[in-house]
Amino acid sequence: MMQDLVTERWEDFLKRYCWNDLIELSNSYPEHRSLFVKFTDMDLYDPTLADMILETPDVAIASATDALREMDMPTGVTLDDANLRIINLLRKVKIREIRSGDIGKLVAIEGMVTKATEVRPRVVEAVFECPFCHHIFSILQSGRQFKEPIECDQESGGCGRKVQRFKLLVEKSKFANAQKVRLQESPEELKGGELPQAVDAYLEDDISGEVTPGNRVIITGILRSYQRMTQFGKTTPFFDIYLDGNSLELKEEEFEEILITDEDERKIKELASQSDVYEKIIRSIAPSIYGHAEIKEAMVLQLFSGIPKELPDETRIRGDIHILLVGDPGVAKSQLLTYLIRLAPRGLYTGGKSTSAAGLTAAAVRDEFGEGRWTLEAGALVLADKGIAAVDEIDKMEKKDRDALHEAMEQQTVSIAKAGIMARLNSRCGLLAAANPKFGRFDKYTPIAEQINMPPTLLSRFDLIFTMMDRPNEEQDMKTAEHIIETHYAGELIARLKSTGKVAAADKERFELANQIMEPAVAADLLRKYVAWSKRNMFPVMTEDAKNKFLEFYIGLRGQGYEDEEAPVPVTARQLEALIRLGEARARAELRDKVTAEDAERVIGVVTYCLKQVSTDPETGKLDTDWVAVGTTKTKRDRARSIREIIKELEKDYGDEVPVEEVLDLAEEEGMERDKVEEIIDVMKRDGILFSPSGGVIKFVR
């Protein structure tokens, strides 16, 4: 009687609050089989019914589903297999806060999908046949164990005999699509040093197959438990938990996990209205690290990023900015990386030495999670989707692992083709990488590609490359040393303040001054919300003035090759795209909807600084993009071509084996420096073009 009353209440609720959705569902049934009911509407209609859903969800959801399936629809459709799914639960439980009291209750868990199995059928109603009387009966299946009968069902007309094994009629049994996913805490919610915790969730019917690793989701369901087994098949007193999923909500909006209140929004707009907001944000990047103003500005632009574009022909142009820091030891590269990841609304940090291709991109694995089936597992770049991934010591990665970055950086996807699984996951994140020169210190006369053990094809995908050289300079060294000493001094006083609760009066003034120097101009928490709000709401468009500035800069640099066919290629279209992205990021940083000429000039300054550092031919002083993109310069290529011609000419007199001295003499007559020619010959030997059959002679490898 009570059950009927509850079902009636559900029918009344559905008619009052969900009638339009019901009509829509009946029109699209059976392609769509789920009615999504807001918990807030339920609470408004009848708080007792809402409490029942939370405390006894098995009974309550069964009653609600019965009411849904028995409703008379004006369309004449009967919703026999429809599902009722609860969304918008007011309380979301954090994975690490799940306790035994939550078992059997309806909970909403928010997190990131790190693993997902293939979608496979699961039996929900198994039909059996008695081998003696051939009576056919069914058993509803729930939980993780398959339920089999031990005797023929007398209530439905069977013989009641106990049978060791009944025949399962697969063709008459009822199945539902099912998928298992692993939900992990989002990295940005973790405090330093915390290990992310995870919970497995089972999704059935039309909500299965909707997620891929890397998605941020809210899964509402009933928390269930099962007893652990030891490796010898014995039970233990400990239980594991899993989530029996009722509904799935994909978090499409960027940085939804960052709560921005009306008060926060007021502070954000107040900050944006200040004329020096951009400079303040730059000063907020690692204030305890002295100098590196250009790098800190680039990191600010990376935080805000450009606008990703989806074109009518379905081409996607990335908006994320990739930055590479190459530098001598002890110039604070790692500290800059970790600081930016702490500031980014969504960020992940990993070290190149301990990272594999699968850990960085994604993998298809076969383990106990998928119960012997293949499972997709997301790596760092996929988990950092719509955020920033920092990879320290990227040069220490294995070559085969580093090659996996090419697609992730430009197409911003990760493709997997393994064991018949063809999958493409999103990795829409900016990459901030750091590398050390393999010979200890940076040498501006050697191409970057040679110094950091990275292929030029990968280097060319970075929008900005900075070289951080440690060169003795009295004035600079004095300022750096003073800053480091004051930073440590303030740290010592903070440690004393925490332990004793006081600072000596003599030290107070210096302590306040040191604290003031290290205090970020914008508090980290506010800056994170400022970035999240900007990326969620600001989509600037270039003004005509900005377009013209970009065009003039690009054509101005390319122009050196128009008259002189022998001139090197100074910049490519990639640098122009980088400029546009940086301009959009600069406008976003000030919460403006237009990219102005001032934005264009500022980012042109940043790009010019980088080009002068890494793309300048040290011999001619001209910009040559091949120094980064190819690993050599046009000057060196021309010189190598001339040396080949000289060797071929000398072969007429000396045969295959040509004296090195003769080559050097002829090259010197043509105006080439002797040591540069020797260097080119050494390179040609390393590349397998030339070899020395005996001392003092060289020969082409034929």
C-alpha positions in Angstrom: 0.0 0.0 0.0 2.8 2.4 1.0 4.7 1.5 -2.3 1.5 2.5 -4.3 1.2 5.8 -2.4 4.9 6.7 -3.2 4.4 5.8 -6.8 1.3 8.0 -7.0 3.4 10.9 -5.5 6.0 10.3 -8.2 3.4 10.4 -10.9 2.1 13.7 -9.6 5.6 15.1 -9.4 6.5 14.1 -13.0 3.2 15.6 -14.3 3.9 18.9 -12.5 7.6 19.4 -13.0 8.6 17.3 -16.0 5.7 17.2 -18.4 7.4 19.0 -21.3 10.5 16.8 -20.9 8.2 13.7 -20.8 6.5 14.7 -24.1 9.9 15.3 -25.6 11.1 11.9 -24.4 8.0 10.1 -25.7 8.6 11.7 -29.2 12.3 10.5 -29.3 11.7 7.1 -27.6 13.4 4.5 -27.9 16.5 6.3 -29.3 16.5 8.3 -26.1 15.5 6.5 -23.0 16.4 8.7 -20.1 14.4 11.4 -18.2 16.7 13.7 -16.3 15.1 15.0 -13.1 16.6 17.9 -11.1 17.0 17.1 -7.4 16.2 20.8 -6.7 12.7 20.4 -8.3 12.1 17.3 -6.1 13.1 19.1 -3.0 10.8 22.0 -3.9 7.9 19.7 -4.5 8.2 17.4 -1.5 11.3 17.5 0.9 10.3 14.0 2.3 10.4 12.5 -1.2 13.8 14.2 -1.7 15.1 12.8 1.6 13.9 9.3 0.5 15.9 9.5 -2.7 19.0 10.4 -0.7 18.6 7.9 2.1 16.9 4.9 0.4 17.7 5.4 -3.2 17.2 1.7 -4.3 13.5 1.8 -3.3 12.9 5.4 -4.2 14.4 5.2 -7.7 12.6 1.9 -8.4 9.2 3.6 -7.4 10.0 6.6 -9.6 11.0 4.5 -12.5 7.8 2.4 -12.2 5.8 5.6 -12.2 7.6 6.8 -15.3 7.0 3.6 -17.2 3.3 3.3 -16.3 2.4 6.9 -17.3 -0.3 7.4 -20.0 1.3 9.6 -22.6 -0.9 11.7 -25.0 1.5 10.5 -27.8 0.3 6.9 -27.2 3.9 5.8 -26.5 4.5 3.4 -23.6 7.9 4.1 -21.9 8.6 0.4 -21.0 12.4 0.7 -20.8 12.8 4.3 -19.9 15.2 5.3 -17.1 14.8 8.0 -14.5 18.1 9.8 -13.7 18.7 12.3 -10.9 20.9 15.3 -11.6 21.9 18.5 -9.8 22.4 17.0 -6.4 23.1 19.8 -3.9 25.9 18.0 -2.1 28.9 16.7 -4.0 31.1 14.2 -2.1 34.9 14.5 -2.6 36.4 11.1 -3.4 38.8 11.3 -0.4 35.8 12.2 1.9 33.8 9.1 1.1 33.1 7.2 4.4 31.2 4.0 5.4 28.1 6.1 6.3 27.7 7.0 2.6 27.3 3.3 1.5 23.8 2.7 0.2 23.1 6.4 -0.2 22.7 8.5 -3.3 25.8 10.6 -3.8 27.3 12.9 -6.5 31.0 12.5 -7.1 33.0 15.0 -9.2 36.3 14.1 -10.8 38.3 13.3 -13.9 38.0 10.1 -16.0 41.4 8.5 -16.1 40.4 5.0 -17.4 37.5 3.7 -19.3 36.7 0.2 -20.6 34.9 -0.6 -23.9 31.1 -0.7 -23.8 30.0 -4.3 -23.4 26.6 -6.0 -22.7 25.7 -6.9 -19.1 22.9 -9.2 -18.2 20.2 -7.5 -16.2 17.6 -10.3 -16.3 18.9 -13.8 -16.7 16.5 -16.5 -18.0 17.1 -20.1 -16.9 15.5 -23.5 -17.9 15.1 -26.5 -15.5 16.8 -29.6 -17.0 14.1 -31.9 -15.5 10.7 -30.1 -16.0 11.9 -27.6 -18.7 10.2 -24.8 -16.7 11.5 -21.4 -17.8 12.0 -18.6 -15.1 14.1 -15.5 -14.7 16.3 -13.9 -12.0 17.0 -10.1 -11.9 20.7 -9.4 -11.8 22.3 -6.5 -9.8 25.7 -5.9 -8.2 29.0 -7.4 -9.3 28.2 -11.1 -8.9 26.2 -13.2 -11.3 23.1 -14.8 -9.5 22.3 -18.3 -10.4 19.3 -20.4 -9.0 19.9 -23.4 -6.8 16.4 -24.9 -7.2 13.6 -24.7 -9.8 11.2 -21.8 -9.0 8.0 -23.4 -7.6 6.2 -20.0 -7.3 6.1 -19.6 -11.1 5.1 -23.3 -11.7 8.4 -25.1 -11.5 9.1 -28.5 -10.0 11.1 -27.1 -7.0 14.0 -29.6 -7.4 17.5 -28.7 -6.4 19.8 -28.7 -9.5 23.6 -28.3 -9.6 23.4 -26.2 -12.8 20.5 -24.7 -14.7 20.7 -23.9 -18.4 21.1 -20.2 -19.2 18.9 -19.1 -22.1 21.1 -16.3 -23.5 18.7 -15.5 -26.4 15.8 -14.9 -23.9 17.8 -13.0 -21.3 17.7 -9.2 -21.1 21.0 -7.2 -21.5 22.0 -3.6 -21.1 25.1 -1.8 -22.4 27.6 -1.3 -19.6 30.9 0.5 -19.1 33.3 0.8 -16.2 35.2 4.1 -15.6 37.7 5.2 -13.0 37.1 8.6 -11.5 40.1 10.4 -10.0 40.4 13.7 -8.0 41.2 16.6 -10.2 44.9 17.6 -9.8 44.1 21.3 -9.1 42.1 20.2 -5.9 45.2 18.5 -4.4 47.4 20.1 -1.9 51.2 19.6 -2.3 52.3 16.0 -1.9 48.8 14.5 -1.8 48.3 11.3 -3.7 45.1 11.6 -5.9 42.4 9.1 -4.8 40.1 7.3 -7.2 36.8 5.4 -7.2 35.4 3.1 -9.9 31.9 3.7 -11.4 29.7 1.5 -13.5 27.6 3.2 -16.2 24.7 1.4 -17.9 22.3 1.7 -20.8 22.3 5.1 -22.6 24.9 6.8 -20.3 27.6 4.3 -21.2 30.1 5.1 -23.9 29.6 8.9 -23.4 32.9 9.6 -21.8 36.6 9.2 -22.7 39.7 9.5 -20.5 40.4 13.1 -19.7 36.8 14.2 -19.4 35.7 16.1 -16.3 32.4 14.7 -15.1 29.9 14.5 -12.2 28.5 11.0 -11.7 25.4 10.7 -9.4 24.8 7.1 -8.2 24.4 4.7 -5.3 27.6 4.0 -3.4 27.9 0.2 -3.0 30.5 -2.1 -1.4 31.9 -5.6 -1.9 34.1 -7.8 0.2 37.8 -8.1 -0.7 39.4 -11.4 -1.4 42.9 -12.5 -0.6 45.1 -14.1 -3.2 44.2 -17.5 -1.7 40.5 -17.0 -2.2 39.7 -16.2 1.4 37.6 -13.2 2.4 38.9 -10.3 4.5 37.1 -7.9 6.9 37.8 -5.0 4.5 35.4 -3.9 1.8 36.0 -2.0 -1.4 33.5 0.6 -2.7 32.2 1.4 -6.2 29.6 3.8 -7.6 26.5 2.3 -9.3 26.0 5.2 -11.7 22.5 6.7 -12.1 23.3 9.8 -14.1 26.3 11.4 -15.8 26.9 15.1 -16.3 29.8 16.2 -18.6 31.4 19.5 -17.5 31.6 21.3 -20.8 32.3 24.8 -19.5 35.9 25.7 -18.9 37.0 25.7 -15.2 33.6 24.9 -13.8 35.4 23.4 -10.8 36.6 26.9 -9.8 33.8 28.6 -7.9 33.6 32.3 -8.6 31.1 34.2 -6.4 29.6 37.6 -7.0 32.1 39.1 -4.6 35.0 37.4 -6.6 33.5 38.8 -9.9 33.5 42.3 -8.4 37.1 42.0 -7.4 38.1 40.7 -10.8 36.4 43.6 -12.6 38.0 46.0 -10.1 41.4 44.6 -10.8 40.9 44.8 -14.6 39.9 48.4 -14.4 43.4 49.4 -13.0 45.6 50.9 -15.7 48.7 48.8 -14.7 46.8 45.4 -14.3 49.0 43.7 -16.9 52.3 44.8 -15.2 50.8 43.7 -11.8 50.0 40.2 -13.1 53.6 39.9 -14.5 55.0 40.9 -11.1 52.8 38.2 -9.5 54.7 35.4 -11.4 57.3 34.0 -9.0 58.2 37.3 -7.2 60.8 35.4 -5.2 62.8 34.8 -8.4 64.8 37.8 -9.5 64.7 39.1 -13.1 63.5 37.1 -16.2 60.9 39.8 -17.0 60.4 38.6 -20.6 59.9 35.0 -19.6 57.4 36.0 -16.8 55.5 38.0 -19.4 55.4 35.0 -21.8 54.1 32.8 -18.9 51.3 35.3 -18.2 50.3 35.1 -21.9 50.4 31.3 -21.7 48.1 31.4 -18.7 45.4 33.3 -20.6 46.1 31.7 -24.0 44.7 32.7 -27.4 41.3 31.7 -28.8 40.9 28.2 -30.2 39.1 28.4 -33.6 36.8 25.9 -35.2 36.6 26.9 -38.9 33.7 26.1 -41.3 35.7 23.4 -43.0 36.1 21.7 -39.6 39.8 22.7 -39.3 40.8 23.5 -35.8 43.4 26.1 -35.0 44.9 25.9 -31.5 44.8 28.8 -29.1 47.2 27.4 -26.5 50.7 28.7 -26.4 53.8 26.4 -26.1 56.9 27.8 -24.4 60.4 26.2 -24.0 63.0 27.4 -21.5 66.5 26.3 -22.4 69.2 27.3 -19.9 72.2 26.7 -17.8 71.9 24.9 -14.5 70.7 27.0 -11.5 68.8 29.7 -13.4 65.4 28.8 -11.7 63.8 27.0 -14.7 62.1 24.3 -12.5 60.9 26.9 -10.0 59.2 28.9 -12.7 57.5 25.8 -14.0 56.1 24.7 -10.6 55.0 28.3 -9.8 53.0 28.6 -13.0 51.3 25.2 -12.4 50.3 26.4 -9.0 48.7 29.5 -10.5 47.0 27.8 -13.5 43.3 27.0 -12.9 44.1 23.6 -14.4 47.7 22.3 -14.5 49.9 19.2 -14.3 53.6 18.9 -13.6 55.8 16.0 -14.7 59.5 15.3 -15.1 60.9 14.1 -18.4 63.3 11.6 -16.9 60.5 9.6 -15.3 57.9 10.0 -18.0 57.1 7.5 -20.8 55.1 8.1 -24.0 52.1 6.3 -22.4 52.4 8.4 -19.2 52.6 11.6 -21.2 49.9 11.0 -23.9 47.7 7.9 -23.4 47.8 4.1 -23.6 45.6 1.0 -24.2 46.3 -1.5 -21.4 44.9 -4.9 -20.4 44.7 -5.2 -16.6 42.4 -6.2 -13.8 40.5 -2.9 -14.0 38.9 -4.0 -17.3 38.6 -7.6 -16.1 40.8 -8.8 -18.9 39.4 -6.4 -21.5 41.3 -3.5 -23.1 41.1 -0.2 -21.3 42.0 3.3 -22.4 44.2 5.1 -19.9 44.9 8.9 -20.0 48.3 10.5 -19.7 49.4 13.9 -18.4 48.7 15.9 -21.6 45.2 14.4 -21.8 44.5 15.0 -18.1 45.7 18.6 -18.5 43.1 19.2 -21.2 42.1 23.0 -21.3 45.0 23.8 -19.0 48.8 23.8 -18.9 51.1 20.8 -18.7 54.6 21.5 -17.5 57.4 19.0 -18.5 60.7 19.6 -16.7 63.9 18.2 -18.3 62.1 17.3 -21.5 65.5 16.7 -23.1 66.0 13.7 -20.7 63.0 11.8 -22.2 63.6 8.8 -24.5 63.4 9.6 -28.2 60.5 7.3 -28.8 58.6 8.9 -25.9 59.4 12.5 -27.1 58.1 11.7 -30.6 54.6 11.2 -29.2 54.5 15.0 -28.5 54.4 16.0 -32.2 50.6 15.4 -32.6 49.7 16.5 -29.1 51.3 19.9 -29.6 50.0 20.9 -33.0 46.8 18.9 -33.5 46.1 18.8 -29.8 44.9 15.3 -29.9 46.4 11.9 -28.9 45.8 9.0 -31.2 45.9 5.4 -30.1 45.9 2.4 -32.5 46.5 -0.8 -30.5 44.7 -4.1 -30.2 42.0 -3.0 -32.5 41.3 0.1 -30.5 41.3 3.3 -32.7 40.8 6.2 -30.4 41.5 10.0 -30.4 41.6 11.8 -27.1 41.8 15.6 -26.6 45.0 17.2 -25.3 44.0 20.9 -25.7 46.7 22.3 -23.3 49.6 24.6 -23.4 53.0 23.0 -22.9 55.6 24.7 -20.7 58.9 22.7 -21.1 62.4 23.2 -19.7 65.6 21.7 -21.0 69.3 21.7 -20.0 72.0 21.9 -22.7 73.7 18.5 -22.9 77.2 19.9 -22.6 76.4 21.7 -19.4 76.2 25.3 -20.6 74.4 27.0 -23.5 76.5 27.8 -26.6 75.0 30.3 -28.9 77.2 29.1 -31.8 75.7 25.6 -31.8 72.1 25.0 -33.0 69.6 24.5 -30.1 68.5 21.2 -31.6 72.0 19.8 -31.2 72.5 21.2 -27.7 69.3 19.8 -26.1 68.9 16.5 -27.8 65.6 17.4 -29.4 64.6 17.1 -33.0 64.1 20.5 -34.9 60.6 19.3 -36.0 59.6 19.4 -32.3 61.4 22.6 -31.5 59.6 24.4 -34.4 56.2 23.7 -32.7 57.1 25.9 -29.7 55.7 29.5 -30.1 58.4 31.0 -27.8 61.8 29.6 -27.0 63.9 31.4 -24.3 67.6 30.9 -23.6 68.5 31.5 -20.0 72.3 32.0 -19.9 74.3 32.4 -16.7 77.0 34.9 -17.6 79.1 36.8 -15.0 78.0 40.5 -14.8 78.9 42.5 -11.7 75.8 44.7 -11.6 73.4 41.9 -12.4 75.1 39.5 -10.0 75.0 42.0 -7.1 71.2 42.5 -7.6 70.6 38.8 -7.9 72.7 38.0 -4.8 71.0 40.7 -2.7 67.5 39.4 -3.8 68.4 35.8 -2.8 69.9 36.8 0.5 66.8 38.9 1.4 64.5 36.0 0.3 66.3 33.6 2.6 66.4 36.1 5.4 62.6 36.6 5.2 62.2 32.8 5.1 64.2 32.4 8.3 62.1 35.1 10.0 58.9 33.4 8.9 60.1 30.1 10.3 60.9 31.8 13.6 57.5 33.6 13.6 55.7 30.2 13.1 57.6 28.5 16.0 57.8 31.3 18.5 55.0 33.7 17.3 57.2 36.8 17.4 59.9 38.7 15.5 62.6 40.8 17.1 61.9 44.6 16.9 65.2 45.2 15.2 64.3 42.7 12.4 60.7 43.9 12.0 61.4 46.7 9.4 63.6 44.5 7.2 61.2 41.6 7.6 58.3 43.7 6.3 60.4 45.1 3.5 61.5 41.6 2.4 58.0 40.4 2.6 56.8 43.3 0.5 59.3 42.4 -2.2 58.2 38.7 -2.3 54.5 39.4 -2.0 52.8 38.9 -5.3 51.1 42.1 -6.6 47.9 40.0 -7.1 47.1 37.2 -4.6 47.4 33.8 -6.1 43.8 32.7 -5.3 42.4 35.9 -7.0 44.7 35.5 -10.0 43.5 31.9 -10.6 39.9 33.1 -10.5 40.8 36.1 -12.7 42.3 33.7 -15.4 39.4 31.3 -15.2 36.8 34.1 -15.5 38.7 35.6 -18.5 39.1 32.3 -20.3 35.4 31.6 -19.7 34.0 35.0 -20.8 36.5 36.9 -23.0 36.8 36.2 -26.7 38.7 39.2 -28.2 38.7 40.0 -31.9 41.6 41.7 -33.8 41.1 45.4 -34.8 42.2 46.6 -38.2 45.2 48.4 -36.5 46.3 45.1 -34.9 46.0 43.2 -38.1 48.1 45.8 -39.9 50.8 45.6 -37.2 51.0 41.9 -37.5 51.1 42.0 -41.3 53.8 44.7 -41.3 56.0 42.8 -38.9 55.7 39.5 -40.8 56.1 40.9 -44.3 58.9 43.2 -43.0 60.9 40.1 -41.9 60.1 38.0 -44.9 61.0 40.9 -47.2 64.7 40.2 -46.9 64.1 37.2 -49.2 62.1 38.9 -51.9 65.0 40.7 -53.6 67.8 38.3 -52.7 67.0 34.6 -53.6 70.0 33.5 -51.6 68.8 35.2 -48.4 67.8 32.8 -45.5 64.1 32.3 -44.4 63.8 34.6 -41.4 60.4 33.5 -40.1 57.6 31.1 -41.1 53.8 31.2 -41.0 54.1 29.5 -37.6 55.6 32.6 -36.0 52.7 34.7 -37.5 50.1 32.3 -35.9 52.1 32.6 -32.6 51.9 36.4 -32.8 48.1 36.3 -33.2 47.7 33.9 -30.3 49.9 36.1 -28.0 47.9 39.2 -29.1 44.6 37.5 -28.1 46.1 36.4 -24.7 47.3 40.0 -24.1 43.8 41.3 -24.6 42.3 38.6 -22.4 44.8 39.6 -19.6 43.1 43.0 -19.5 39.6 41.6 -20.0 39.1 43.4 -23.3 37.1 42.1 -26.3 39.4 43.7 -28.9 43.1 43.0 -29.8 44.5 46.5 -30.2 47.6 47.9 -31.9 49.2 48.3 -28.4 48.7 44.6 -27.8 50.2 43.8 -31.2 53.3 46.0 -30.4 53.8 44.4 -27.0 53.7 40.8 -28.2 55.9 41.7 -31.3 58.4 42.8 -28.7 58.3 39.4 -26.9 58.6 37.5 -30.2 61.4 39.7 -31.5 63.3 39.1 -28.2 62.9 35.3 -28.7 63.9 35.4 -32.4 67.1 37.4 -31.6 68.0 34.9 -28.9 67.5 31.6 -30.8 67.0 32.3 -34.6 69.9 34.7 -35.3 72.7 33.2 -37.5 75.8 33.9 -35.3 78.0 34.4 -38.4 75.8 36.8 -40.4 73.7 38.3 -37.6 70.6 37.8 -39.8 67.4 36.0 -38.7 67.3 32.5 -40.0 64.5 30.3 -38.8 66.4 27.2 -40.0 68.7 27.6 -37.0 65.8 26.2 -35.0 63.6 24.5 -37.5 66.2 22.6 -39.4 69.2 22.6 -37.0 71.6 24.4 -39.3 71.7 27.8 -41.1 71.5 28.7 -44.8 75.1 30.0 -44.5 76.3 26.6 -43.3 74.2 24.8 -46.0 75.7 27.0 -48.7 79.2 26.5 -47.4 78.7 22.7 -47.3 77.5 22.8 -50.9 80.6 24.8 -52.0 82.9 22.2 -50.2 81.1 19.4 -52.1 81.8 21.2 -55.4 85.5 21.7 -54.4 85.9 18.0 -53.6 84.2 16.9 -56.9 86.5 19.3 -58.8 89.6 17.9 -57.1 88.5 14.3 -57.8 89.4 15.0 -61.5 93.1 15.4 -60.5 93.3 13.0 -57.5 90.7 10.4 -58.1 88.3 9.3 -55.3 90.7 10.1 -52.5 91.2 13.8 -52.1 93.8 15.4 -49.8 92.2 17.5 -47.0 94.8 20.2 -47.3 94.0 20.8 -51.0 90.3 21.2 -50.1 91.2 23.7 -47.3 93.5 25.7 -49.6 90.9 26.0 -52.4 88.1 26.9 -49.9 90.4 29.6 -48.4 90.9 31.0 -51.9 87.1 31.3 -52.3 87.0 33.4 -49.1 86.0 30.7 -46.6 87.7 30.6 -43.2 89.9 27.5 -42.7 88.5 26.5 -39.3 84.9 26.8 -40.5 85.7 24.5 -43.5 87.3 21.9 -41.1 84.1 22.1 -39.0 81.9 21.4 -42.0 84.0 18.5 -43.1 83.7 17.0 -39.6 79.9 17.4 -39.8 79.8 15.7 -43.2 81.8 12.8 -41.8 79.4 12.4 -38.9 76.4 12.5 -41.3 77.9 9.7 -43.4 78.6 11.9 -46.5 82.4 11.7 -46.3 84.9 9.3 -44.7 88.7 9.1 -44.3 90.2 5.9 -45.7 93.6 6.9 -44.5 95.2 10.0 -42.8 95.0 13.3 -44.6 92.5 12.2 -47.3 88.7 12.2 -47.6 86.4 10.3 -49.9 82.6 10.4 -50.7 80.5 7.6 -49.4 79.1 6.2 -52.6 
